[in-house]
Amino acid sequence: MIRLLKIEWNKTYNYRTARIFIILYFVLLVSMGYLVTIINPSIDNLSINLAQFGAYVFPYVWQNITFFADFGSIFLGIIIITSITNEYTYRTIKQNLIDGLTKKEFLLSKLLVSLIFAILSTLIVFFACLILGLHYTKNPDSIFTGAEFILGYFLKLSAFFSFCTLFAVWIRKSGFAFMCVFLWRLCEIIILSIEKFNSDSSSSFFLSNLLPANAATKLLPFPNIKPQNLLTGEPVFSLGYFPCEYCIVVVAYIAIFIILSYRLLKKRDL
Amino acid sequence: MNTVLEIDKLSKHFGSLVAVDDISFSVEKGNVYGLLGPNGSGKTTTLGMILNVVNPTKGTWRWFGKTHSTDSLKKIGAIIERPNFYPYLSAVKNLETVAIIKQAPFSRIEEKLETVDLLHRKDDRFSAFSLGMKQRLAIAAALLNNPEVLILDEPTNGLDPQGIIKIREIIKQIASTGTTIILASHLLDEVEKVCSHVVVLNKGKSIYCGTVENMSGELGYFELGAASTGELINMLEAMPYFEKITRMQNLVSATLKTDLNAEELNEMLVKSGIFLSHLVKRKNNLEQQFLNLIKNETDDTTAKNRME
């Protein structure tokens, strides 16, 4: 395990572009906790102070921050895809295998890096939420209500990374792999929209939500905002429902992506 | 157990193309083997299979008498086709990665860089290296685990004469330490200069495996000259030793059918009143032997096809 990490560290960290990307990502993620408190988006010249709206108050902070932090995962997706496709472009995967690395170890070393990225991001986001929440909540009684969104964030990152791994192993060209990941996402959105459009308004379950990217998106729902509550003085935010059943779907997808990547790697000649 | 590698009926099909067809041969410890064959004869595919990067269609192989595992790969050093490294990493960082994979100590890195004469460029990026330097770095990487077998695929391909000489010197130096070497090449004189044994592949089949000397299986030929060439030819034709006698300008070439040394021939001719002005016994060089082998093989196939 340590050996595999050392190999990846040597390959990735000494690669300047990857190093800059990784550092930039984590700096952004850490500073996000501070940045969200000073950025006030304006709608119709009306400046909105999210903090005043209670965006960072327990328990809503868990849902709101994880939702926005998720956008950064695209950075790491790029790094994961290039770190695999580079091995094909430079044909170093072939040399690695000749030198005595097994195909399983090769895939494992890439997955380990993804896992570390996901764990680090989750920890940072967890502490950012905790600090923001403690700072803005007047009477914090149930701090960890809604903290299950942290689990959702971790699972969504893991699913995205293993999805990227599969496409990188499959397509072997970074540009194409990235485009395919993006197109896939787009297709799922379109399929979901079509299904929604064709079904009656009362139904709340859509079959296309079981597709990988849609299922992962369900784990981090869009923050529930009711601006009209401002007038009545009620809380603007409300806590969304965390879909445990989708956790199982996403975990299953992660397993499928990893198994497929391994089978592709195993079957192909280099 | 002195057999380093046994290959048994190994085949590889790419769709309808048969790249390697039922190859069997073995490699003995301490020898330098040349894997000879024209481009596209299946050399690299064969090496790919025994190094676990190409999945065989059928057949088996054994390294060091054991069924293949990645542990046996750790006793092997190999370069296939061209040097593959991370272009953005320095020579040392690249070798560090290889050392971790092979579980070899980092302390050997400088030693091996010294062997291939690259120590002064150790902190330069791989992408800044010339082809010769890249090839030498690949050899250094292959040597990191002090391998029992070194496999080199076309190591001098695309190099300038100086680079070729340098690589050959390195190979000879490594061979002198008792390391078994398998050298794939289509350059015959390279194989002749470095190897003691050859395996000849053609169209995915192995058509010869053995020492360089025994390769042709032929006894050689005489080059003869005498005052009267006509008389000489008549005399030779009367003898039972030759299968082919040809006239080349003022010399005669006589290919042997049964073994005969030069003194015996000279004595017989003197007794019959022919005095030679020129007498040499020769064997075909590797290039001619190789071409003969390939030609025979092709003739056989054509003959078979005709019969069908």
HADDOCK unambig.tbl for C-alpha pairs under 7 A between the chains (distance, minus, plus):
assign (segid A and resid 3 and name CA) (segid B and resid 100 and name CA) 6.72 0.50 0.50
assign (segid A and resid 7 and name CA) (segid B and resid 97 and name CA) 5.69 0.50 0.50
assign (segid A and resid 7 and name CA) (segid B and resid 100 and name CA) 6.48 0.50 0.50
assign (segid A and resid 10 and name CA) (segid B and resid 97 and name CA) 6.29 0.50 0.50
assign (segid A and resid 14 and name CA) (segid B and resid 89 and name CA) 6.75 0.50 0.50
assign (segid A and resid 15 and name CA) (segid B and resid 88 and name CA) 6.32 0.50 0.50
assign (segid A and resid 90 and name CA) (segid B and resid 84 and name CA) 6.27 0.50 0.50
assign (segid A and resid 90 and name CA) (segid B and resid 85 and name CA) 6.66 0.50 0.50
assign (segid A and resid 90 and name CA) (segid B and resid 86 and name CA) 6.59 0.50 0.50
assign (segid A and resid 91 and name CA) (segid B and resid 84 and name CA) 5.79 0.50 0.50
assign (segid A and resid 92 and name CA) (segid B and resid 84 and name CA) 5.30 0.50 0.50
assign (segid A and resid 92 and name CA) (segid B and resid 85 and name CA) 5.73 0.50 0.50
assign (segid A and resid 92 and name CA) (segid B and resid 86 and name CA) 6.91 0.50 0.50
assign (segid A and resid 94 and name CA) (segid B and resid 53 and name CA) 6.53 0.50 0.50
assign (segid A and resid 95 and name CA) (segid B and resid 84 and name CA) 6.29 0.50 0.50
assign (segid A and resid 97 and name CA) (segid B and resid 53 and name CA) 6.66 0.50 0.50
assign (segid A and resid 98 and name CA) (segid B and resid 51 and name CA) 5.69 0.50 0.50
assign (segid A and resid 98 and name CA) (segid B and resid 52 and name CA) 6.88 0.50 0.50
assign (segid A and resid 98 and name CA) (segid B and resid 53 and name CA) 6.92 0.50 0.50
assign (segid A and resid 98 and name CA) (segid B and resid 73 and name CA) 6.88 0.50 0.50
assign (segid A and resid 98 and name CA) (segid B and resid 78 and name CA) 6.78 0.50 0.50
assign (segid A and resid 99 and name CA) (segid B and resid 73 and name CA) 6.50 0.50 0.50
assign (segid A and resid 99 and name CA) (segid B and resid 74 and name CA) 6.62 0.50 0.50
assign (segid A and resid 99 and name CA) (segid B and resid 98 and name CA) 6.97 0.50 0.50
assign (segid A and resid 99 and name CA) (segid B and resid 101 and name CA) 6.61 0.50 0.50
assign (segid A and resid 99 and name CA) (segid B and resid 102 and name CA) 6.11 0.50 0.50
assign (segid A and resid 100 and name CA) (segid B and resid 70 and name CA) 5.33 0.50 0.50
assign (segid A and resid 100 and name CA) (segid B and resid 73 and name CA) 5.15 0.50 0.50
assign (segid A and resid 100 and name CA) (segid B and resid 74 and name CA) 5.54 0.50 0.50
assign (segid A and resid 100 and name CA) (segid B and resid 101 and name CA) 6.45 0.50 0.50
assign (segid A and resid 100 and name CA) (segid B and resid 102 and name CA) 6.13 0.50 0.50
assign (segid A and resid 101 and name CA) (segid B and resid 101 and name CA) 6.10 0.50 0.50
assign (segid A and resid 102 and name CA) (segid B and resid 70 and name CA) 6.73 0.50 0.50
assign (segid A and resid 269 and name CA) (segid B and resid 53 and name CA) 6.11 0.50 0.50
assign (segid A and resid 269 and name CA) (segid B and resid 54 and name CA) 4.63 0.50 0.50
assign (segid A and resid 269 and name CA) (segid B and resid 55 and name CA) 6.09 0.50 0.50
assign (segid A and resid 270 and name CA) (segid B and resid 53 and name CA) 5.66 0.50 0.50
assign (segid A and resid 270 and name CA) (segid B and resid 54 and name CA) 6.10 0.50 0.50
